[in-house]
Amino acid sequence: MEEKKKLTTASGIPVTNNEDSMTVGPRGPILLQDFHLHEKMAHFNRERIPERVVHAKGSGAYGTFTVTQDITTYTKAKIFNEIGKKTRLFLRFSTVGGEKGSADTERDPRGFAVKFYTEDGNWDLVGNNTPVFFVKDPKKFSDFIHTQKRDPQTNMKSATMLWDFWSLNPESLHQVLILMSDRGTPVGYRHMHGFSSHTFSFINSNNERVWTKFHFKTEQGIKNFTNDEAMRMRGEDPDFAQRDLFEAIERGDFPRWKLYIQIMTEEQAKAFRWNPFDLTKIWPQREYPLQEVGVLELNENPSNYFAEVEQAAFAPAHVIDGISYSPDKMLQGRILSYPDAHRYRLGVNYEQIPVNRCPFMVANYQRDGYMRVDGNGGSTPNYFPNSFDSIYEDESYKQPAWNLESDIADWYNRNAPGEDDHYTQPGNLFRLMTPEAKQNTIHNIVTSMKGITGSKKELIINRQLCHWFRADVQLGMAIAQGLGLSMESLSQHMPQAQ
């Protein structure tokens, strides 16, 4: 039988009445001295922490990663150092642009963020269910996200904002095509792939570096909603993806993904026809084949959503020995912005929250700040070096130096060789689609672009049509016809597609 517990205030003082406020007589005013009333109301007023700017609505679960193949020739990361080795993890899925109360089946990329609790610290692999993204430079990120949110005048979502931005940034075309396909509305979280999207680096025991991308392939099979099915589910069950994941784990139907990597040497990167660190591009798998690494399984639901899902914090800055960064501009920007967002939303000590806490030894000189709950270092020194403790710098974890290609600092993005081919890869992707997938994608694009309104409507549509024609003439023709444009009006686009 469960032990009975006294109801107390947050400071442990027993509560004698939790339902009635102290008043002057049965019908008199409430007394200021009813501290428990104040505590309940004040805490209630502060129950909502700031919402994530992006990835606001999400679901999460604990699980394990098990190594199935030896990749120690590429990396000395301890998580991969033995076949059969298991590492505990926490995975959070999410939509990207919507608020916390939005529907799970909105047309949107899906976040796929994994926190591996390794003996060398927590490794956060923060990606999406798509291998590319809308922009390749972090200076554009906030502008792009503003277009995914609400119009500052109407406070409504705006197709005009979306397509205006995309038409002015043709680098978005690859991700926009994926988003407008049925992959933009996956059936929950269990039936989609996950990608690091960014390029990272592996470093082996000989301090040799290669570049790598991570791919999580669902073993449940890919399933997507059509646009009509997603809209219907949006009304029937806006929390469909959350429910589907939670109930599958509860009944023991543990979802699994196989982890694969792509490897590119430094020499291959220098000769690659595109910038291999461009987040809007993929590495063709026929040239850089997938290599199996292990299996990720989710097998434990959180016991409290707020504590473990809402407070989970992931940062691409958190890499471990044997895994490091790349010159990917978006990755470089996220190294700064993600921890900064967590410190704002959860406080400077967010990594002491249990779901974010490294289960192995942590030793540093960080002190104080909101919600310090670990003893704050006690009486030990808060500076380094000092004469009183034994904390030391371990140079065995030092990474090899980068050989930078230039020592000239400038804004190169628009003029660098190969930076302006935004059409080959999305065109190839469209041509690989089945006839049904092509038809659904065209339908979704036309439906969305019909929402463009205002005095700049014709300009935005024409600008975006130029991009579709450059990717694939048949795609451009089908979209133009779906928008009801005449053959005469199409002539301005055709020469640009040749």
Stockholm file with secondary structure:
# STOCKHOLM 1.0

chainA/1-498         MEEKKKLTTASGIPVTNNEDSMTVGPRGPILLQDFHLHEKMAHFNRERIPERVVHAKGSGAYGTFTVTQDITTYTKAKIFNEIGKKTRLFLRFSTVGGEKGSADTERDPRGFAVKFYTEDGNWDLVGNNTPVFFVKDPKKFSDFIHTQKRDPQTNMKSATMLWDFWSLNPESLHQVLILMSDRGTPVGYRHMHGFSSHTFSFINSNNERVWTKFHFKTEQGIKNFTNDEAMRMRGEDPDFAQRDLFEAIERGDFPRWKLYIQIMTEEQAKAFRWNPFDLTKIWPQREYPLQEVGVLELNENPSNYFAEVEQAAFAPAHVIDGISYSPDKMLQGRILSYPDAHRYRLGVNYEQIPVNRCPFMVANYQRDGYMRVDGNGGSTPNYFPNSFDSIYEDESYKQPAWNLESDIADWYNRNAPGEDDHYTQPGNLFRLMTPEAKQNTIHNIVTSMKGITGSKKELIINRQLCHWFRADVQLGMAIAQGLGLSMESLSQHMPQAQ
#=GR chainA/1-498 SS CCCCCCCBCTTSCBCSCSSCCCBSSTTSCBCTTCHHHHHHHHHHHTCCCCCCSSSCSEEEEEEEEEECSCCTTTCCCGGGSSTTCEEEEEEEEEESSSCTTSCTTSSSCEEEEEEEEETTEEEEEEEESSSSCSCSSGGGHHHHHHHHSCCTTTCSCCHHHHHHHHHHCGGGHHHHHHHHSGGGSBSTTTTSCEECCSCEEEECTTCCEEEEEEEEEESSCCCBCCHHHHHHHHHHCTTHHHHHHHHHHHTTCCCEEEEEEEEEEHHHHHHCSSCTTCTTCCCCTTTSCCEEEEEEEEEECCSCHIIIIITCCCCTTCCCTTEECCSCHHHHHHHHHHHHHHHHHHCTTGGGSGGGSCSSCCCCCCCCSTTCCSCTTTTSCSSSSCSSCCCCCCGGGCCCCCCCSCSCCCCCTTTSTTTTCCSHHHHHHHHHSCHHHHHHHHHHHHHHHTTCCSTTHHHHHHHHHHHHHHHCHHHHHHHHHHTTCCHHHHTTTHHHHC
#=GC SS_cons         CCCCCCCBCTTSCBCSCSSCCCBSSTTSCBCTTCHHHHHHHHHHHTCCCCCCSSSCSEEEEEEEEEECSCCTTTCCCGGGSSTTCEEEEEEEEEESSSCTTSCTTSSSCEEEEEEEEETTEEEEEEEESSSSCSCSSGGGHHHHHHHHSCCTTTCSCCHHHHHHHHHHCGGGHHHHHHHHSGGGSBSTTTTSCEECCSCEEEECTTCCEEEEEEEEEESSCCCBCCHHHHHHHHHHCTTHHHHHHHHHHHTTCCCEEEEEEEEEEHHHHHHCSSCTTCTTCCCCTTTSCCEEEEEEEEEECCSCHIIIIITCCCCTTCCCTTEECCSCHHHHHHHHHHHHHHHHHHCTTGGGSGGGSCSSCCCCCCCCSTTCCSCTTTTSCSSSSCSSCCCCCCGGGCCCCCCCSCSCCCCCTTTSTTTTCCSHHHHHHHHHSCHHHHHHHHHHHHHHHTTCCSTTHHHHHHHHHHHHHHHCHHHHHHHHHHTTCCHHHHTTTHHHHC
//
